[in-house]
């Protein structure tokens, strides 16, 4: 009730007042008048936390603005725990109490967006993230001398444009100011390929120190024990061991303007069963920004879909899946490391290209492309694993992939070297 009232008040205020950020100052202006009020972005927060001591043993993690235990941050955390380090491992998480069971006992959870979270950022020696920290810069975060910021991002060979390469993201002057600040404060950018090096350099601002270490989240595809991961996923989603798993991962649209043409689950299931002579379960994982939008992207008259939105780690879902379908999600470019079949279903290709834009043509990927359900079924029926495997190998070679299952080790070596240097310096 309180949150609803706050949102309504904000909407009313925006009718009369605009604001922008300049030189770490918020400038509020009464619309259609020269009247402005200026307020420091950082003064209050820095006065509160700026003199606190930096804990050389504290490492702070943020997975995509406070989401659960997943992506690169998870696999770095697990490697640090495996090594028996004495670090204070802090995760910033939305609804921390609800997610507590996902995390190892060694990890300390702090609520995303809270005053406690700001304190942890001000006092941690190393920040490890897979997304920018715009929320915290906007609340007055200051990166102090002796702190290090490692950016691992959440894409890799992904095809859709990001950050300043995407006009729909840079329309906001305030967002762009904070995004630039985020880049300028980043000490190390973790890449998995020559291609991603170029994306970092072109899509972000003031990029320095790109390290081709690989993405820790992808180590799972090279390690033993994938059968245990699959069993874990099946148990969580109540999927029988005899059923094969297809994972459908549609991505969001900036304006939530989804195509009218939807994936037909019944036709898809029948095509898979005809091709393989086995039973299949269709698992759907929606992007965090399109929750409660399942009916906008799927036709599921028989209610056959297994929903996996709440599953914390998409890499485990990918490791458990025999087939993956997406439109433009970068997750399929992680999945191709398994060399298992991946397909693209892109009914709104032209519109999405105009809205978001691509770094290269979809035809340059190994994935068969479909604009309709009929084309998708045709691609499944005519899929050739041998040809696909060769295309995957060629694609990874052209992109300059360094993925080999040891990324977590290399990133943790970096973290330990930073902490050791700080301890020596005192």
N, C-alpha and C positions, 0 to 999 in steps of 0.2 A: 504493500500500500504506500509506504513512504517513498520507495523507489519510483513508483508510478507518478506520484505527486512531483518529485524532483524532475523527472523527465518532462512532465507537462510544463513546469515552470521554466525549464531551459528552452523549450520550444517557444514559449511566450517571449522570453527575454531576447531570443534571436530575431524576433520580429522587429525589434527596436534598436538592438545593439550589435555591432560587428566587432571582431577583434582579430588582430594579427600579431605575429611575434617578430621583433626586430632587435638584434643585438642583446639577446637574453632579457628582453623587456616585452611584456604584454601591453599592447596598445588597444584600449577599448574606445570605440567611437559611437556616439549617438547618430544613428542613420540620418542622412540628409542635412547634417550640421557639421561645423568644424570642431565641435566640442569633443575632446578626448581626455582619457585618464590613462596614465602609464603606471605599470606596476612591475617591479623586478621579478624575473622568473626564478632566480636562484637565491636571492638574499635571505629570505626567511628560512629556507631549508638548510642553507649553508651555515647560517648562524646556529642552527640546532644541532647539526651533525659534523660540521667542518673541522672541529677540533678533536673529534674522537680518534682514537688510535686505530691504525690499520692492523688487522690480525693477519700476520704472514702465513698462517695455516688455514685461513678461511677461503674456500672456493665456492662461488655462488653460481647456480645454474637456473636458466629460464628457458623452458621449451615452449616456443610459439605463444608468448604472452600468457604464461601461467597454465598451460595445459598439462595433462598428466605425465606419467613416467614413460617417456618415449623419445624417439629421434636420436640425434647424435649425443645429446646430453646424457641420456640413459647409459649408453655404451661406454662413454668416458667415465661416468660414475662407477660403473661395475668394474672397470679395469683398475681404477684407483683403489677400490675396496679389495679386489683380488690381490693387489700388491701389498696390502696391509699398511697403507699409509695412515698417518695420524692426523690427516686433514679434517677440518670442520667442514663437512659437505652440506651445503644449504641449497634447498630447492624452493623457488618461489612458485606457488601453485594456487590457482583459483579453487575455492572451496576445499581448503587443505584437509580438513577433518574427513571429508568424504573420500579423499584419495589416499589417505594414510596407509591403507592396506596394500597399495601397489608398490610401496617403496621399501628398500632394505632398512633394517633397524639403524644402521649407521648414518642414514640421511636424516637431516633435520628440516622439517617443512615450515614455511612461513607464508602467510596469506598474501596473494598477489594484490598489489595496489595499496597495501596497508603502510602505516608509519613504520612498523617493524621491518617491512621489506626495504624501505628507503634506508633505514639504519644499516641493514645487512649490506646493501650496495656500497654505502659510504665506508664500511669497515672491512670489506673483503679484499684480499690481495689480488684475486683473479676472478674476472667475470667470464662465464662461458655461456654463450647463447646461440640460438639458431634463427634468430629474428632480431630486428632492431629494437631499441629500447625507448621508442618515442614516448610512451606513456610516462616513463620516469624522467626523461629530459624535460618533458612538459610540466612535471611536478617539481622541478628544481634540482635534479640530480647533477652533481659535479664529479667528474673523474679526477681524482687527486694524484699528485706526484707519488709514484711508487705503486700505483694500481695498474693492472694489465687487463685488456679487454680482448678476448678471443671470439671471433665470429665464425661459426661453422655453417650457417645458412641451412635451409631445409630443401633445397633443390640440388641438382647436379648437372646432368645433360639436358635438363628440362627445356622445352621448346618455347614456352610462352615468355614474353618480355617481362622484366621486373623493374622496379624502382624508376630511375629517371629515364629509362628507355620506354616507359609506358606513360603516355600522356594523361590517361585517366587518373593516375596516381599523383602527378605533379601539378594538378590544377589548383591545389590548396597551397598558398604561399607559406602558411604556418607549418603544414606537414613537411614541405620541402625544406624549410629552415631546420626543423628538428632532425630530418633524415640526413641532411648534410652534417649536422653536429654529431650524429651517431657514427657516420663514416669517419669523420675527422678524429674521433676518439678511439677508433678501433686500432689495436696494435698488430693483430695477426688475423689474416683471412685464410681459412682452411679450405683448400680446393682439392678436387679429385681428378683434374684433367687440364690439359692445355685450353680446352674449350671454356671451362669454368673460370680459368684465369682471365680470359678475355671478357667474359660476362662481368666479373667483378670490376675490372678496369673501366668498362664502358657504362655499367649500370649504376655504379655508386660514385661517391665523391671522395677525392683525396685518398685514394687507396694506396696503402703501402704494406710491405711484408706479406705477400701471398705465399703460402707454404703448401706445396702439393703433397699432402700427407694422406689423402683419401678421406672418405667420410666414415666415421666410426659406426654409424647406423647400418652400413652395408657389410660390415664384418660378418654379420649373421649368415650371409649367403655363402660364406667360404668355410664356416666352422663345422666341426662334427656336432651332432646333437640336434640337427634340424628335425629329426623324427620326434624328439621330445617337445620341441616348440610346436609342431603340428598337433601332437596329442593335447598340449595345453590349450591351444586355440579351439580344437574340437570339443573339449570338455567345457570350456567357457561358453561356446555358442551352441552346445547340445547338438553336435553333428556326429552322426554315426561314422565309424571307421570305414565302412564300405562305400560311403558316398565321396565322390570327388568334389573339390571345392573350386568354384569360379568366384573371383572377387571383382565386383564392379565398383569403381571409384570415380564417380563424376566430380568435376571441380565446380567452383562457384562462378557466377557472373557478377561483374561489378555492380550492376543494377538489379541483380536477381531476376534478370529477364531470360528465363529458360526457353529453349526451343519447344515448339508445339509437338515436334516429332519425338516420341519417347521410346525407350528401350522396352521391347515386348518380352517379358520374362518367360512366358510359356513357350513362345517360339524359340527362344534362346535355349531353354532347357531341352526341348525336343531335338534341336540340332546337335547339341553336345552328346546326348544319349545315342543318337543315330551314328555319329562319327566314332564314338568310343565303345559303344555297347556296354556302358556302365551308367550307374545312377549319379546324379549331380545335385548339389545344393548351390543356390545362388546367394552369395553373401554380398550385401551392399554396405559400403562405408561412405557416408556423406562428409564433405568438407565441413570443418567447424563453422564456417560462415553460411552454411545452407541447411542448418538443422530444421527438421519438420517440413522438408521440401521433397520428400520421397515421391509423392504422387506427381510432382512436376517433372520428374525425369524417368519414371518407370510406369509401365502398365503391368499390374500384378493382380488380375482378377481373382486368382485362386489363392492369394495370400501365401505365396511360396517363399518370399524373400526372408532371409535371415539377416536381421539388422545388427551391424557391428559398430555403430557410431560411438558407443560407450567403451569399446575396447581401447585401452590406452596406447598401445604400440602398434602402429600400422605395419612396421617392419616384420613383426611376428605374423600378421595376417598375410603379408606377401610371401613369407617363407613357407606358410602352410598351404598356400593356394597352388593349384595345378595350372590355372589359367587366370589371367587378369585382363579386364577390359576397362578402358577409361576414355575420356574425350581428350583432355589436355593436361591432366594431372602429371606432375613430374615423378610421381611414385612409380610409374611404369618403367621409367628409365633406371630406377633402382632394381626393379624386378627383372629387367633384361639380363642382369648379371647371373641369374639362375639359368638362363637360356630356355626357360619354359615359355609356352606360347603367350603372346600378348597381342591384343587387338585394339584398334581405335574405332570408336563410334562417335562420329562428328556431324550430327544433323544440322548444326548451325555454324559450319566452318567459316563461311564468308563473314557473317556477322561478328563472330568471335575474333577473327583476324582484324577486323576494323576496330573493334573495341579494345582489344588487348595487344595484338600483334605477336608475330613469331620471329625467332632468331634464324630459323631455317625452315625449309618446306617439310611438311609431314611425310612427303614421299622419300625424303632422305633417311627416314627411320626404318628399322627392320619390320615395323608393325603393319599388317594389312589394314587398309583404311576403308571404312564403310560410312555412308551418309544415311542409309536406311536400314531397317531390320532385314530386309531381303538381301542387301549387300553383305551385311554382317554374317548372316547364315551361309551365304555363298563362300565367304572367306573361311569360315570354320570348316565347312565341308571339303574345301580344297586346300586346307593348310598342309604345308610340306615342312616337316621338322628339319630335315637335312638342309634344305635351302635357307630356312630361317636361321639355323645355327651359324651358317656361313655369313649371313647378313649381320648378325649380332657381333660376330668377331670383327668383321670389317668396320662396323660402326664404332666400336670401342677403340679400335686402332686409330681411326681418323680423328676421334675426339681426344685422343691422348690419355686415355684412362690409366690411372695408377692403382685402381682398386685391387687389393690382393688379400684382404682379410686381416691386415695388420694396422689399420688406421688408428684404432683405439690405443694401441701401444705407442704409436708415434706421437699422438696428441698428448697422451699422459706423460711421455718423456719431455715434451715441451713444457707442460705445467710444472713438473717436478724441477726442471732446470730453472724456471722463473722463480719458484719458491726457494730453491737452494741459493740462488744469487741474492735474493732479498735477505735471506737469513745471514749470509756472509757479510753483506753490507750493513746489516743491523737495522 
